Amino acid sequence: MNNDSAIIEVKDLCFSYNGHPVLKGVNLTVREKGFVALIGPNGGGKTTLLKLMLGLLTSDKGDIRVFGKPPREASHRIGYVPQEIGINKTFPISVTDVVLMGKLRPGRRFRYSPEDRTAARNILEQLGMEEFRERRIGELSGGQRQRVFIARALVNDPKILFLDEPTASIDSRGQSEFYELLKKLNENAAIVMVSHDLMVISDYVKSVACVNQQLYYHNSAEITEEMTDMYCCPVELITHGHIPHRVLRKHTEEK
């Protein structure tokens, strides 16, 4: 595929924590309107890789470019929903105010313009949450709160959306609806998502990166085939290193 459409390029990335290697020689390319799931065992480096692409961590070796720039320089084009969003449910903050927090930037005065408020209302309407705009965030269900946090990430019209375990606080009934929302959002933005939800891989994402210190990439055709095998006939449980984490065709080379 033409490299001109690449919006994230990770090359020979290495990262360690307290002297222990977390990622080794990782390479990854994410293209316009890509939808990539990062999967792997706990401690395999998925969230670390996400934070490196966000510019929240600094690598020991290698290079990351987002829209051709270091991640921090491209932050205005990135939306991020972390795995854990600490919130005091008794704090009297409205849904609209939570979304407007996405407009805050270092050095900006703490005052929202009419245009900011219009943008917040428009994104809430797009996500089916406009009727809740004056509700307190603590009054919403887990799935509704997650939509609000997505709205906060989208209020600046980013071209990349990073999600870390986005369905962790959503019940099973709301998960398919949430993934349908992501599918719609993917029409206008690339999505990179850390997930343990194997079902979502075949139904929604376009590619999979298996992360366990190293990274192995699988295209969409392989996802569909292997997920069908997982539910319909015996399969091989493979590992990267010694930790089993995923049912996929055995990797013959690192990408």
Secondary structure, DSSP 8 states (H G I E B T S, - for coil): --GGGEEEEEEEEEEEETTEEEEEEEEEEEETT-EEEEE--TTSSHHHHHHHHHTSS--SEEEEEETTB-GGGGGGGEEEE-S-----TTS--BHHHHHHGGG--TT--S---HHHHHHHHHHHHHTT-GGGTTSBGGGS-HHHHHHHHHHHHHTT--SEEEEESTTTTS-HHHHHHHHHHHHHHTTTSEEEEE---HHHHHHT-SEEEEESSSEEEE-HHHHHHHHHHHHHS---EEEETTEEEEE-----S--
